[in-house]
Every structure is written in structure tokens, then in C-alpha cells.
């Protein structure tokens, strides 16, 4: 380094860096510092170039680690930087480019050294390196023990007090980035740092008075999204539109912190890093999130979290309570606009969640907005493109929906917002649809993706909870949304019958009869198909009723038997032996949602009634099922009532005529005939309540390594068995054949108890 331009490859041989890291002490008043800080070279633009920079400077940094206890050159460099920052504000006003450039370079070197020091040693050792001075080897002065605290205070002052101009933009970015690097100690510890030295300085002492001002400045940096000055606008010609060299280094550290804070490394894929239009806004947001999620001190709560929880709108003239420290005001309209525009990044989504969860002023303001579609649509787009997002980004988006759907006013208003031409929704052309119906479609699509791909209980349960929160306020559902609700429920009903069938009629009992049928001619197979269809139409309902009453006992016996064979022969437990309870829970949840809608807003949703009638044959099989009988009462009543009115109207009715009959029937149906539906929010189905347990604080304090640990740490109620591992369905024809074959084999097998009944029910006497 020095007055000439440098290349990364030349850094290990640079004479100024050798002197800095060597055995010779350099006084803070030595002209050497002006020569050292007059350097420039192109900033790395890729991770490969950043790695090259680290490899090129690691020998210099390690040499300084060895020699600094004798020379104190690190402390001298920091003192040079601190002395320059005292004149930085005046230099900005006087447009002193050279002074600001050299100050920026000093901060750059400090941050590069900090990054290596933090990787190589503990916080206690790092603090000692800040205390070494030019004295006898290994000695230090007690007067300089607070140099580390002074550096932190200086960085906070630089961020909050220096005006943001073209010539100060880069040094502002570097100041924010240096604080991110300084807080990266947590990356090198498996346990949570509750007594960290950095925590001690940031949460008390000289840094504490800057808390609210720092949080406010970081928020405004995010809101304004200031772009870096164009090349040539200042003396730092080595910088590019993507930010300075130090920005690249700190971004790597910040990404690591982000991964730890959000558990992105657990079952997640790396997201493509978009080109940042505002490095200052991005780094400010990262620093804000890191500060907000620091663990509380032993004797005091996190002041930065307190500031985020308590700030108010600039239009709010009410006084702050004396019990709320670090309070300030900010323009909520600008904040709302920025949050709506920046939801493509995980950091912005986490900030939105944090504000909705922890700041009641922000939550009240956002729920009162009349343009909620500007906020909800980006969130829905995140969920729609779930396969392209990191798991933590999808979780945050879903939790935001849960918080919003806790509010009945929100649930009503989203059905009044009409959207046109949703281009990113590709399954079907949606020329006109309400925001509420679109939300339902996206959530159901996310559930299906999760069931077939990621199989995450936490995601699946909370998707259903969002629908449950909304169900009582469903209004004017789009025909496609109504169809998807019913078809998704029917899919699980069919799967339930299939799994129950496999539990009662194991494949091993059917080999003889199946072989017999396999020898039939084509005509014989047709005869079998017709026979199956006729028998099932006549007896499926009563047979299913008998089977379902005993399925819990059979499931327990089958599971115990299979577990016994598992311990002896290492045979894996079949999927169907694990699936039944999970399917039953999903079915019950969906039936609860449908029942809540029919009970509270039947006359507002003719399309849902139409879809329900279209699939009534499948629902009728479950009217006597003991697990669903209480929920099926209203659904069965609606199906029976409207079916009779359609029969009275005659055959070959058009879709328009059927909808007209449904609308007339909804008015004619006495409300007292419908059993009052229980409030899903009062029965634990409103899973957003888990957020009251400080979700992100739990992330930081426990660092769970598996999804099960995560569920436990969040106290999420999950299904007792794994999610379904096979979701393929037989065709109706094939299922009927297999069902009948297995039943006939069961009747001929002496090991099974005979199933008998009265009337038209199946009996073992007629086999």
C-alpha cells in the first residue's frame, strides 16, 4: 500500500504493511501513517476475489498478531483513525476529499485486521490487543483499556452525525460494516454469548446514549435507499457501484450472521444474491437486525430491541411514557412504502416481521392502511415461489401472514380488494380476483408443495392456521379458490380411505385372489370393474363406517406388530402405518375451516357451496365417522338441504341456474339449523400465538440444529407422527378393484375377526 495504486497480489510484499505488522513500533504521530493510508486498488467483485484478498493479507495479519503485544501498532492505528474522525464533520463541510479518503482507508485496514483477529482469538485476547502500547514487551497501560469502547462510540457517532454526501457515502458504509464485523464474534461460538465484551460496551456506558439515535439513523438509511455516488464523483476512484472493498468483506460476515440468526443453514438452499442498489441501506438493515437480536444483559434488557419496540409515528403527538427508554419518532408512511418495495430480500422480510411482532404502533398503523395489497402481494409472491426461496424467508413470510390474519378487520378487508391480471400466478389466468381469494390459493399451493417436497411440519401447520384464522370472514370466494379448498380436502379424504384400506387388508392376504383375477380375460376385468363399482356404490358408506370405528385399535396393533418385526429383521415401518393419524388431523382442520365458513358466511359464498355439492359423494361417506361426526353435522346439513332444492328444480341445470338456486337457498335456510361453529382462534388453531414467545430470541438463544428441535424451541404443536411420505393415489377403477380383492381375502382369512352388521352392511356369512 502507499501513495501508488496497489494490487491484491502485491499486498504480502508491501513495505508499509510489513512495517505495520513488523517488530518496529510506529508512533501515532509518525508521518508513516499518511503514506500507509494513501492507497487505492480495485474492489473485489466476487467471492473468489474476496478469498484472494484474505489469502494475500493473512500472513500480514498473523504477523501483527504476534508482534502487536510488543509494538502496540494496532492501538496506534486506531488512535490515528480516532483523531481523524474528530475533524471528519468539518472536512465534509469543507469538501476535503483527501482527508476523508485517508480516514476511510484507515477504517478499511482496521476492519480487515478485526476480521482476522476475531477469527484467530477469543474476545478477551482481542481486548488485550487494544491495550498494548509501545513499552516493554507484553506490558500494557491501564489508561488505554477503554480504547475498544472508544472505537465503538466513534463508529456510532460517525454513523449518526456525519452528513450523508457523495464524499462521505463510502465511509458511512464502512462504518456500518465495521460494526457488523465487530459483532461477528458469535459466529465462532456454539453457545450464546451472554457476557460478551461487545455486548457490555454496546448496552451500557458511553455507547448507551446513542441507542435511539443509531436505530433511527439505520432505519432511515433503509427507508431512503440511497444509491452510491457515480464513479468520478469523489476521489475514491477504486470504488464501484456495488460498494467499497470493506463492504464486500463485511457482507460476507453479515451473511454468516444472518445464517445463524435465521437458521438458514438447516435444510436451506443458498439464494442467489441480487445486485444491491444501495449498499448503505443493506448494511444498515443487517446491523439493525443484529443489534435488535442481541441477547439481554444479566441486569438490563437489550436497549436496541427496546428502541425498535417503542418508536412512534411522527404524526403521533402523544407523549412517550416515562417508563419507555430510547423512544423516538419516525415517518411511518415512508417506512411502510420501503417495506413494501423491499420484500424480495430476506432481511427486509425479517424487519417487517420484527416490527409487526414487537411494535404495536407499527402493527396498528399497517392494519389500518387502505392499501394493504401493496404489502400482502409481495408476501404472497414469496410463498408462491417457495421453491426459489430459502426456508427462513418462507417462514418469515408465513408468520407475517399469521400475524395479519389474527385481525378480523384485515380478514374482512382483503375480500373487498379486487385485483386484476396477477401475472406471477401461472397455474391459471386470474383476470379478476379478490386479495383474500388469492391469499387462499397461494397458501393451499404452499401446503401442497410442502407435502410433496420439503415435508416440514412447522410450515404445513402454520399454513393451515392462516386459513383457519380467515375462515369465519370468507367473503365472495372466487370459484377457483372455493374449488381448491374442496379439492384439497377431498384429496386427503381419498388418501385416508386408501391408507385405512391398507391397514385392514394387507397385500400379503390378497396374493391368491389377485393371481386368479390376473388370469381373467379383458372381459373378465371389465366385469370385475363393474362389479366393484356397483358394490362400492351400494355398501361403501356402511362398510367405511364400520371400519373407521375400529381404525385406532387396528393402527395401534399394526404399529406394534411392525415395530416388533423392525427390531428383529430391520424392516422399515411402512408409510401407511404412520400416516393415518396425520391425515386425520389434516382432514379435521380442513373440515373445521369449511364448517366455520358455512356457519358464519354461508350466504356470502355460493361458489364454496357449489364446489361442496359437486364433491358431495365423497363427503357423505364421512358423515358417520366418529372422528369427524361433530364437524360433519353442518356440512351434511348443507349438502342435504341444497341437494333437495336442486332436485326440485329439475335436471340438466346450467351453472348459472345452480348458483342462483344456491343463493336463494342460502337466504331460505334457517340459521338456527346450523350448529354454532367453535372459534378456531380459541381452540389453539391460531398458531400465530407462538410468536408471543419471542421467536427470533429463541433462535439466537438455542441455535437448534434440527427441525424437531426448532419446533420444540418455539413450542409449536406438531403432529405426533411424521408427515406422509407417499401421496400418490390409485385411480378410482384400480382402487375399487384392490379394495374389493382385499376385502374378500380378509373374509376368507381365519386370522381376522369377522365384520358383521345388520341390514345392508357387510357380513362374513355372505362370502
LODREN-71591 format. One record per residue (C-alpha): residue in three letters; x, y, z. Coordinates in steps of 0.5 Angstrom, whole numbers, plus 500, padded with zeros to 3 digits. Example, Ala and Ser with C-alpha at 12.3 -4.5 7.8 and 13.67 -1.06 7.14 Angstrom:
ALA525491516SER527498514
//
This chain:
UNK500500500UNK502507500UNK501513495UNK501509489UNK496504487UNK496497489UNK494490487UNK492485492UNK497480489UNK503485492UNK500486499UNK504481502UNK511484500UNK508492501UNK513495505UNK508499509UNK504493511UNK511490513UNK513496518UNK506496521UNK506488522UNK513488524UNK517489530UNK518496530UNK514501534UNK511506530UNK508513534UNK502515532UNK505522530UNK509519525UNK509521518UNK509514516UNK501514517UNK500519512UNK504514507UNK500508509UNK493511508UNK495514501UNK493507497UNK488505492UNK486499489UNK480496485UNK475493490UNK474485489UNK467484486UNK466477487UNK467472493UNK473469489UNK477476489UNK475477497UNK478470498UNK484472495UNK485478499UNK484474505UNK490470503UNK494475501UNK493479508UNK493473512UNK501473513UNK501480515UNK495480520UNK498474523UNK505477524UNK501483527UNK498478532UNK505476534UNK508483534UNK503487537UNK504486544UNK511489544UNK510494539UNK502497540UNK502499533UNK494496533UNK493501538UNK497507535UNK493506528UNK486506532UNK489513535UNK490516528UNK483514526UNK480517532UNK484523532UNK482524524UNK474523526UNK474529530UNK475533524UNK471529520UNK465533520UNK469540519UNK472536513UNK466534510UNK463541510UNK470544507UNK469538502UNK476536504UNK477530500UNK484528501UNK483528509UNK476524508UNK479519503UNK485517508UNK480517514UNK476512510UNK483508509UNK485507516UNK478505518UNK479500512UNK485497515UNK482497522UNK476493519UNK481488515UNK485487522UNK479486526UNK476480522UNK482476522UNK483478530UNK476476531UNK477469527UNK484468531UNK483469538UNK478470544UNK474477546UNK479477552UNK485476548UNK482481543UNK481486548UNK488486550UNK491487543UNK487494544UNK491496550UNK498494548UNK503500547UNK510502546UNK513500552UNK517494555UNK514487551UNK508485554UNK506491558UNK500495557UNK497501560UNK491501565UNK489508562UNK488505555UNK483500557UNK477503554UNK480504547UNK476499545UNK470502547UNK472509545UNK473506538UNK465503538UNK463510540UNK467513535UNK463509530UNK457510533UNK458518532UNK460517525UNK454514523UNK449518526UNK453525526UNK457525519UNK452528514UNK451523508UNK454527502UNK458524496UNK464524499UNK462521506UNK458516503UNK463510503UNK466512510UNK459511512UNK458505509UNK465502512UNK463505519UNK457501519UNK460495516UNK466495521UNK460495527UNK458488523UNK464485523UNK466487531UNK459484533UNK461477529UNK464474535UNK458470536UNK460466529UNK466463533UNK462460539UNK457455539UNK454457546UNK450464546UNK455470548UNK451473554UNK457476557UNK461478551UNK465484552UNK462488546UNK455487549UNK458490555UNK460496551UNK454497547UNK449496552UNK452501558UNK457506559UNK459511553UNK455508548UNK448507551UNK446515550UNK447513542UNK442508542UNK436511540UNK439516535UNK443510532UNK437506531UNK433512528UNK439513523UNK439506521UNK432506520UNK432512515UNK438509512UNK434503510UNK428508508UNK432512504UNK435507500UNK441512498UNK445510492UNK453510492UNK455516488UNK457515481UNK465514479UNK469520479UNK464524484UNK469523489UNK477522490UNK476514492UNK476512484UNK477505486UNK470504489UNK465502484UNK457502484UNK457496489UNK460499495UNK467499497UNK472493499UNK471493506UNK463493504UNK465486501UNK469484507UNK463486512UNK458483507UNK461476508UNK461477515UNK454479515UNK451474511UNK454469516UNK451472522UNK444472518UNK445465517UNK446464525UNK440468527UNK435465522UNK438458522UNK439459514UNK444453514UNK439448517UNK435445511UNK436451506UNK439452500UNK443458498UNK439464495UNK442468489UNK445475492UNK442480488UNK445486486UNK445491491UNK442498489UNK444501496UNK450498500UNK449503505UNK441501506UNK443494506UNK449494511UNK445499516UNK439494516UNK444488517UNK447492523UNK440494526UNK437487526UNK444484529UNK443490535UNK436488536UNK437481537UNK443481542UNK441477548UNK439481554UNK445483559UNK444480566UNK442486569UNK439490564UNK435489557UNK437490550UNK436497549UNK436497542UNK430492542UNK427497547UNK428502542UNK425498536UNK419496540UNK417503542UNK418508537UNK412512534UNK410516528UNK412523527UNK404525527UNK403522534UNK403528538UNK402524545UNK408524550UNK412518551UNK411514558UNK417516562UNK418508563UNK420507556UNK427509555UNK430510548UNK424512545UNK424516538UNK419518532UNK420516525UNK415517519UNK411511518UNK409512511UNK416512509UNK417506513UNK411503510UNK413504503UNK420502504UNK418495507UNK413494501UNK418495496UNK424491499UNK421485501UNK425481496UNK431481501UNK430476507UNK433482511UNK427486510UNK422481511UNK425480518UNK425487519UNK418487517UNK416481522UNK420484528UNK416491527UNK409487527UNK411483532UNK414487537UNK412494536UNK405495537UNK405502534UNK407500527UNK402494527UNK396498529UNK398503523UNK399498518UNK393494520UNK389501519UNK392502512UNK387502506UNK393500501UNK394493505UNK395490498UNK402493497UNK404490503UNK401483502UNK402482495UNK410481496UNK409477502UNK405472497UNK410472492UNK415470496UNK410464498UNK409463491UNK416462489UNK417458495UNK422453491UNK426459490UNK427462497UNK431460503UNK427456508UNK428462513UNK425467508UNK419463507UNK418462515UNK418470516UNK413471510UNK408466513UNK409468520UNK407475518UNK401473515UNK399469521UNK400476525UNK396480520UNK390474520UNK390475527UNK386481526UNK379481524UNK379487520UNK384485516UNK381479514UNK375482512UNK378488508UNK382483504UNK376480501UNK374488499UNK380489495UNK380487488UNK386485484UNK387484476UNK392481472UNK396477477UNK402476472UNK406472477UNK401467478UNK402462473UNK397456475UNK391459472UNK390466469UNK387471474UNK384477471UNK380479477UNK380476484UNK380479491UNK386479495UNK383474500UNK382469495UNK389470492UNK392469499UNK388463500UNK390460493UNK397461495UNK397458502UNK394452499UNK399452494UNK405452499UNK402447503UNK402442497UNK409444495UNK411443503UNK407436503UNK411433496UNK418436497UNK420439504UNK415436509UNK416441514UNK411440520UNK412447522UNK411450515UNK405446514UNK401447521UNK402455520UNK399455513UNK393451516UNK393456521UNK393462517UNK387459513UNK383458520UNK384465522UNK381467516UNK375462515UNK370466519UNK371472515UNK371469508UNK367473503UNK365472496UNK371467495UNK373466487UNK370460484UNK377457483UNK379459491UNK373455493UNK375449488UNK382449491UNK379449498UNK374443497UNK379439492UNK385440497UNK380437503UNK378431498UNK385429496UNK386428504UNK380424504UNK381419499UNK388418502UNK385417508UNK381411505UNK387409502UNK391408508UNK385405512UNK384400507UNK392398507UNK392398515UNK386393514UNK387389508UNK395388508UNK398386501UNK400379503UNK393377504UNK391378497UNK396374493UNK392368491UNK386372489UNK390377486UNK393372482UNK386369480UNK384376477UNK390377473UNK389371469UNK382374467UNK381376460UNK379383458UNK372382459UNK373379466UNK377385468UNK371389466UNK366385469UNK371386476UNK371393475UNK363394474UNK362389480UNK367393484UNK363400482UNK357397484UNK358394490UNK362400493UNK356405491UNK352400495UNK356399501UNK362403502UNK359408506UNK356403511UNK363399511UNK367405512UNK363407518UNK365400521UNK372400519UNK373407522UNK370406528UNK376401530UNK382404526UNK385407532UNK386400535UNK388397529UNK393402528UNK396401535UNK396393533UNK399394527UNK404399529UNK406395535UNK407389530UNK411392525UNK416395531UNK417388533UNK419386526UNK423392526UNK427390532UNK428383529UNK429384522UNK431391521UNK425392517UNK423399516UNK416402518UNK411402512UNK409409511UNK402408511UNK403405519UNK405412520UNK400416516UNK393415519UNK394420525UNK397425521UNK392425515UNK386425520UNK389432523UNK389435517UNK382433515UNK380435521UNK383442520UNK380443513UNK373441515UNK374446521UNK375451516UNK370449511UNK365449517UNK367456520UNK366459513UNK359456512UNK357457519UNK359465519UNK358467512UNK354462508UNK350467504UNK357470502UNK360464499UNK356461494UNK362458490UNK364454496UNK357451497UNK357449489UNK364446490UNK362442496UNK356440492UNK360438487UNK364433491UNK358431496UNK359424495UNK366423498UNK364428504UNK357424505UNK362418507UNK365421513UNK358423516UNK358418521UNK366418522UNK367418530UNK373423529UNK369428524UNK362427526UNK361433530UNK364438525UNK360434519UNK354436522UNK353443519UNK357440512UNK352435512UNK346439513UNK348444508UNK349438503UNK343435504UNK339442504UNK342445498UNK341438494UNK334437495UNK333444493UNK337442486UNK333436485UNK326440486UNK329445481UNK330439476UNK335436472UNK340439467UNK341446470UNK346451468UNK352453472UNK349460473UNK342457475UNK345452480UNK349459483UNK342462483UNK339457487UNK344456492UNK344464493UNK336463494UNK337457499UNK342461503UNK337466505UNK332461506UNK336456510UNK334458518UNK341460521UNK339456528UNK339450524UNK347450523UNK350448530UNK355454532UNK362453530UNK367454535UNK372459535UNK378457532UNK382462535UNK380460542UNK382453541UNK389453539UNK389454532UNK391461532UNK398459531UNK401466531UNK401466539UNK407462539UNK410469536UNK409472543UNK415467546UNK420471542UNK421467536UNK428470534UNK430471541UNK429463542UNK433463535UNK439466538UNK439463545UNK438456543UNK441455536UNK437449534UNK440444529UNK434440527UNK427442525UNK425438531UNK429442536UNK426448532UNK419446534UNK421445541UNK424451542UNK418455539UNK413451543UNK410449536UNK404444537UNK406439532UNK403432530UNK406426534UNK408422527UNK412424521UNK408427515UNK406423510UNK412420506UNK407418500UNK402422497UNK401418490UNK394416489UNK391410485UNK386411480UNK379410482UNK378404478UNK384401481UNK383403488UNK376400487UNK379393485UNK384393490UNK379395496UNK374389494UNK380384493UNK383385500UNK376385503UNK374379500UNK381376502UNK380378509UNK373375510UNK377368508UNK383369513UNK381366519UNK387370523UNK382376523UNK376378527UNK369378522UNK366384521UNK358383522UNK353388522UNK345389520UNK341391514UNK345392508UNK352392512UNK357387510UNK357381513UNK362375514UNK356370512UNK356372505UNK363371503
//
